[in-house]
Amino acid sequence: MTAQGTHEESYEQGLKVRREVLGAEHVDRSLGSVSEFSRPIQELVTEYCWGVVWSSDGLERKTRSLLNLAMLTALNRSHELGVHVRGAVNNGATEKEIQETLMQTAIYVGVPAALESFRVAERVLKELRDDE
């Protein structure tokens, strides 16, 4: 997979997709608090994760979101999991689809990891319901 266009174009596309999936407020807060030390990783994530991979039309965004939930569970990355639960909802995933994805991880990744992910997802889903 290669990017089409310039680095600047990939970055701008990544910024657009990142805001659509995670919410402008979250992205602006993340980028607004970036230090000179962490700036390179934020630029890399925006350009390549969001501008190249997430912008590809090979998978629907909802599918990408559900895959992320499974992978973040496997990696035990609770903070990022919470961010991507919100993204999954923004991408049209239902609570049932999120639940089923996490159930799948219990079998293939392990019950302790899935239990933690269920706790994080339930908290985030409750916050989203309370915000409605």
Contacts in CASP RR format, 6 or more apart in sequence:
PFRMAT RR
TARGET T0000
AUTHOR 0000-0000-0000
METHOD contacts of the structure
MODEL  1
MTAQGTHEESYEQGLKVRREVLGAEHVDRSLGSVSEFSRPIQELVTEYCW
GVVWSSDGLERKTRSLLNLAMLTALNRSHELGVHVRGAVNNGATEKEIQE
TLMQTAIYVGVPAALESFRVAERVLKELRDDE
1 52 0 8 1.000
1 53 0 8 1.000
1 56 0 8 1.000
2 52 0 8 1.000
3 10 0 8 1.000
3 47 0 8 1.000
3 48 0 8 1.000
3 51 0 8 1.000
3 52 0 8 1.000
7 47 0 8 1.000
10 47 0 8 1.000
10 48 0 8 1.000
10 51 0 8 1.000
10 52 0 8 1.000
11 43 0 8 1.000
11 46 0 8 1.000
11 47 0 8 1.000
11 51 0 8 1.000
13 50 0 8 1.000
13 51 0 8 1.000
13 55 0 8 1.000
14 46 0 8 1.000
14 47 0 8 1.000
14 49 0 8 1.000
14 50 0 8 1.000
14 51 0 8 1.000
14 54 0 8 1.000
14 55 0 8 1.000
15 27 0 8 1.000
15 46 0 8 1.000
15 50 0 8 1.000
17 50 0 8 1.000
17 51 0 8 1.000
17 54 0 8 1.000
17 55 0 8 1.000
18 27 0 8 1.000
18 46 0 8 1.000
18 50 0 8 1.000
18 51 0 8 1.000
18 54 0 8 1.000
19 27 0 8 1.000
19 28 0 8 1.000
20 90 0 8 1.000
21 50 0 8 1.000
21 54 0 8 1.000
21 61 0 8 1.000
21 65 0 8 1.000
21 87 0 8 1.000
21 90 0 8 1.000
21 91 0 8 1.000
22 83 0 8 1.000
22 84 0 8 1.000
22 86 0 8 1.000
22 87 0 8 1.000
22 90 0 8 1.000
23 86 0 8 1.000
23 87 0 8 1.000
23 90 0 8 1.000
26 83 0 8 1.000
26 86 0 8 1.000
30 42 0 8 1.000
31 42 0 8 1.000
31 46 0 8 1.000
34 42 0 8 1.000
54 61 0 8 1.000
54 64 0 8 1.000
59 67 0 8 1.000
60 91 0 8 1.000
61 91 0 8 1.000
62 88 0 8 1.000
62 91 0 8 1.000
62 92 0 8 1.000
62 93 0 8 1.000
62 97 0 8 1.000
64 91 0 8 1.000
65 84 0 8 1.000
65 87 0 8 1.000
65 88 0 8 1.000
65 91 0 8 1.000
65 92 0 8 1.000
65 93 0 8 1.000
66 88 0 8 1.000
66 93 0 8 1.000
66 97 0 8 1.000
66 98 0 8 1.000
66 101 0 8 1.000
68 84 0 8 1.000
68 88 0 8 1.000
69 81 0 8 1.000
69 84 0 8 1.000
69 85 0 8 1.000
69 88 0 8 1.000
69 98 0 8 1.000
69 101 0 8 1.000
69 102 0 8 1.000
69 105 0 8 1.000
69 117 0 8 1.000
69 121 0 8 1.000
70 101 0 8 1.000
70 102 0 8 1.000
70 104 0 8 1.000
70 105 0 8 1.000
70 109 0 8 1.000
72 80 0 8 1.000
72 81 0 8 1.000
72 84 0 8 1.000
72 117 0 8 1.000
73 81 0 8 1.000
73 102 0 8 1.000
73 105 0 8 1.000
73 109 0 8 1.000
73 113 0 8 1.000
73 114 0 8 1.000
73 116 0 8 1.000
73 117 0 8 1.000
74 105 0 8 1.000
74 108 0 8 1.000
74 109 0 8 1.000
74 113 0 8 1.000
76 113 0 8 1.000
76 116 0 8 1.000
78 116 0 8 1.000
78 117 0 8 1.000
78 120 0 8 1.000
81 117 0 8 1.000
81 120 0 8 1.000
81 121 0 8 1.000
82 120 0 8 1.000
82 121 0 8 1.000
82 123 0 8 1.000
82 124 0 8 1.000
85 98 0 8 1.000
85 120 0 8 1.000
85 121 0 8 1.000
85 124 0 8 1.000
85 125 0 8 1.000
86 124 0 8 1.000
86 128 0 8 1.000
87 93 0 8 1.000
88 97 0 8 1.000
88 98 0 8 1.000
89 98 0 8 1.000
89 125 0 8 1.000
89 128 0 8 1.000
95 125 0 8 1.000
98 121 0 8 1.000
98 125 0 8 1.000
99 118 0 8 1.000
99 121 0 8 1.000
102 114 0 8 1.000
102 117 0 8 1.000
102 118 0 8 1.000
102 121 0 8 1.000
103 114 0 8 1.000
105 113 0 8 1.000
105 114 0 8 1.000
105 117 0 8 1.000
106 113 0 8 1.000
106 114 0 8 1.000
106 115 0 8 1.000
END
